[in-house]
Amino acid sequence: MDRFDVVVIGAGIAGASAAARIAAARHVCLLEREARPGTQATGRSATMFALAYGDRATRRLAAASRAFLTDPDRPDGPLASPRGMLHVASPGQEAALRTLAEETGLPVLSAAEVIGRLPVLRPERVAGGVLDAAADAIDDHRFLQCCLRDLKAAGGELRCGAEVTAIAAEGAGFRLETSAGPIVAGWIVNAAGAWADQVAQLAGLAPLGLCALRRTALTIDPPDGQDPSRWPMAIDVAEQWYFKPEGGRLLLSPGDAAEVAPQDVQPEEWDVAVAIDRYTGLTGHEPRRIHASWAGLRSFVPDHAPVAGADPGHPRFVWLAGQGGAGFMTAPAMAEIACAAVGGGALSDELAALLPDLSPARLMAS
Ligand SMILES: Cc1cc2nc3c(=O)[nH]c(=O)nc-3n(C[C@H](O)[C@H](O)[C@H](O)COP(=O)(O)OP(=O)(O)OC[C@H]3O[C@@H](n4cnc5c(N)ncnc54)[C@H](O)[C@@H]3O)c2cc1C
């Protein structure tokens, strides 16, 4: 029987970053149902970092993650590089723009200033913008590989093709049945993304009410004669569309959020068409071909703040879930919390103060 101090379930960016961090102090096994890590939401993301995105807890987790992502001393360079994010308001959306500026303290740009930074936009479609100049693009592949390398270097294991199918209490910890054999572990970190409620139920614990929302993305060529490499990411102030430079092309999304059951989600033709229609309406550019299209799941609990911490029903079952559209930008701080929850290290004061807002217990009160 294989024994580990900690089993982390799910090798997306949440599980991989937590496993890497915990492995410095504990013997860790990272389990993944798919044949490769990062196959689900993690491999389908837009991977931006922004301090002015999401709810208050997400913003604070992102702020606490920034030093890790932008660390200039990493041998192969920082994991995030400057990109900028421009929240764009069309005529009629001025009030939403003012609210965003007030909430974030970010500067408001005139329509002309927005067009100066994003010359692809049609002037009549722009009323103004709010610029988050400090937003970065995260190198998703390198971030995941860096976590897996650190996990291995610290003596941890990654097991793919290992679906957790049953969990029973054993001593103070757990016995897990997996499609690759049984494992005994002192702690479980539940980083199963959209499937995190299902994993909790395997352990006889209450679900948190996770809801999986499909989001579609696709890539196109930029308009002839335009070089998008220096454009910021452009995002509608109501998140009804966004586009960003991606390897010489543009990545577009219609900002869709249809609720679906947890699954290997595929893009719907309708959502792809909506993305193209909104982009063409904004820019006048009609893309000749779509290079790739995909969809991924963003999962949320009812109050839309992430979840990190021990389950009230079992102190050794630790949740890392509900990251919504911010799982990359918050992963380093979430990993630090998971590590502290399994006794692997002390938490910064900043993160310790956030624990009540992240605890699964907040969702079970009353
Ligand atoms: C289109 C799109 C754009 C996005 N843009 C951004 C962005 O700009 N910035 C940002 O920070 N975030 C963004 N996100 C969100 C981000 O991608 C997610 O928050 C993040 O990837 C979630 O990571 P995760 O590890 O929690 O989940 P996942 O990557 O889904 O990993 C969970 C893993 O658990 C495994 N699993 C489930 N059940 C079991 C089981 N029983 N046994 C074993 N393994 C199991 C699954 O196979 C899966 O691989 C975006 C998401 C989408 C879809």
The ligand as an SDF file (V2000), in Angstrom:
LIG
                    3D

 53 58  0  0  0  0  0  0  0  0999 V2000
  -11.5990   30.6590  -21.1850 C   0  0  0  0  0  0  0  0  0  0  0  0
  -11.0340   30.8380  -19.8080 C   0  0  0  0  0  0  0  0  0  0  0  0
  -10.2670   31.9630  -19.5250 C   0  0  0  0  0  0  0  0  0  0  0  0
   -9.6790   32.1250  -18.2660 C   0  0  0  0  0  0  0  0  0  0  0  0
   -8.8730   33.2070  -18.0530 N   0  0  0  0  0  0  0  0  0  0  0  0
   -8.2090   33.3170  -16.8890 C   0  0  0  0  0  0  0  0  0  0  0  0
   -7.2890   34.3810  -16.6920 C   0  0  0  0  0  0  0  0  0  0  0  0
   -7.0930   35.2390  -17.5660 O   0  0  0  0  0  0  0  0  0  0  0  0
   -6.6030   34.4290  -15.5050 N   0  0  0  0  0  0  0  0  0  0  0  0
   -6.7990   33.5030  -14.5220 C   0  0  0  0  0  0  0  0  0  0  0  0
   -6.1510   33.6090  -13.4690 O   0  0  0  0  0  0  0  0  0  0  0  0
   -7.6810   32.4990  -14.6740 N   0  0  0  0  0  0  0  0  0  0  0  0
   -8.3860   32.3860  -15.8410 C   0  0  0  0  0  0  0  0  0  0  0  0
   -9.2680   31.3720  -16.0220 N   0  0  0  0  0  0  0  0  0  0  0  0
   -9.5610   30.4860  -14.8900 C   0  0  0  0  0  0  0  0  0  0  0  0
   -8.4680   29.4490  -14.6850 C   0  0  0  0  0  0  0  0  0  0  0  0
   -8.1610   28.8150  -15.9040 O   0  0  0  0  0  0  0  0  0  0  0  0
   -8.9750   28.4490  -13.6470 C   0  0  0  0  0  0  0  0  0  0  0  0
   -9.3800   29.1270  -12.4730 O   0  0  0  0  0  0  0  0  0  0  0  0
   -7.8930   27.4630  -13.2580 C   0  0  0  0  0  0  0  0  0  0  0  0
   -7.3100   26.8650  -14.3850 O   0  0  0  0  0  0  0  0  0  0  0  0
   -8.5080   26.3980  -12.3430 C   0  0  0  0  0  0  0  0  0  0  0  0
   -7.4720   25.4940  -12.0430 O   0  0  0  0  0  0  0  0  0  0  0  0
   -7.7970   24.2220  -11.1880 P   0  0  0  0  0  0  0  0  0  0  0  0
   -6.5040   23.5190  -11.0110 O   0  0  0  0  0  0  0  0  0  0  0  0
   -8.5950   24.5790  -10.0000 O   0  0  0  0  0  0  0  0  0  0  0  0
   -8.8130   23.3580  -12.1130 O   0  0  0  0  0  0  0  0  0  0  0  0
   -8.5310   22.3720  -13.3360 P   0  0  0  0  0  0  0  0  0  0  0  0
   -7.4770   22.8920  -14.2350 O   0  0  0  0  0  0  0  0  0  0  0  0
   -9.8450   22.0390  -13.9380 O   0  0  0  0  0  0  0  0  0  0  0  0
   -7.9240   21.1030  -12.6110 O   0  0  0  0  0  0  0  0  0  0  0  0
   -8.6990   20.2130  -11.8360 C   0  0  0  0  0  0  0  0  0  0  0  0
   -8.1960   18.8250  -12.1670 C   0  0  0  0  0  0  0  0  0  0  0  0
   -8.7910   17.8670  -11.2770 O   0  0  0  0  0  0  0  0  0  0  0  0
   -8.9050   16.6650  -11.9930 C   0  0  0  0  0  0  0  0  0  0  0  0
   -9.8770   15.7950  -11.2980 N   0  0  0  0  0  0  0  0  0  0  0  0
  -11.1870   16.0440  -11.0830 C   0  0  0  0  0  0  0  0  0  0  0  0
  -11.7520   15.0290  -10.4040 N   0  0  0  0  0  0  0  0  0  0  0  0
  -10.7620   14.1180  -10.1690 C   0  0  0  0  0  0  0  0  0  0  0  0
  -10.7330   12.8520   -9.5180 C   0  0  0  0  0  0  0  0  0  0  0  0
  -11.8300   12.3050   -8.9550 N   0  0  0  0  0  0  0  0  0  0  0  0
   -9.5470   12.1710   -9.4660 N   0  0  0  0  0  0  0  0  0  0  0  0
   -8.4100   12.7130  -10.0340 C   0  0  0  0  0  0  0  0  0  0  0  0
   -8.4020   13.9160  -10.6770 N   0  0  0  0  0  0  0  0  0  0  0  0
   -9.5680   14.6040  -10.7380 C   0  0  0  0  0  0  0  0  0  0  0  0
   -9.3970   17.1250  -13.3730 C   0  0  0  0  0  0  0  0  0  0  0  0
   -9.1600   16.1380  -14.3640 O   0  0  0  0  0  0  0  0  0  0  0  0
   -8.5790   18.3940  -13.5730 C   0  0  0  0  0  0  0  0  0  0  0  0
   -7.4020   18.1800  -14.3400 O   0  0  0  0  0  0  0  0  0  0  0  0
   -9.8880   31.1660  -17.2500 C   0  0  0  0  0  0  0  0  0  0  0  0
  -10.6680   30.0370  -17.5220 C   0  0  0  0  0  0  0  0  0  0  0  0
  -11.2310   29.8640  -18.7790 C   0  0  0  0  0  0  0  0  0  0  0  0
  -12.0410   28.6210  -19.0560 C   0  0  0  0  0  0  0  0  0  0  0  0
  1  2  1  0
  2  3  1  0
  2 52  2  0
  3  4  2  0
  4  5  1  0
  4 50  1  0
  5  6  2  0
  6  7  1  0
  6 13  1  0
  7  8  2  0
  7  9  1  0
  9 10  1  0
 10 11  2  0
 10 12  1  0
 12 13  2  0
 13 14  1  0
 14 15  1  0
 14 50  1  0
 15 16  1  0
 16 17  1  0
 16 18  1  0
 18 19  1  0
 18 20  1  0
 20 21  1  0
 20 22  1  0
 22 23  1  0
 23 24  1  0
 24 25  2  0
 24 26  1  0
 24 27  1  0
 27 28  1  0
 28 29  2  0
 28 30  1  0
 28 31  1  0
 31 32  1  0
 32 33  1  0
 33 34  1  0
 33 48  1  0
 34 35  1  0
 35 36  1  0
 35 46  1  0
 36 37  1  0
 36 45  1  0
 37 38  2  0
 38 39  1  0
 39 40  1  0
 39 45  2  0
 40 41  1  0
 40 42  2  0
 42 43  1  0
 43 44  2  0
 44 45  1  0
 46 47  1  0
 46 48  1  0
 48 49  1  0
 50 51  2  0
 51 52  1  0
 52 53  1  0
M  END
$$$$
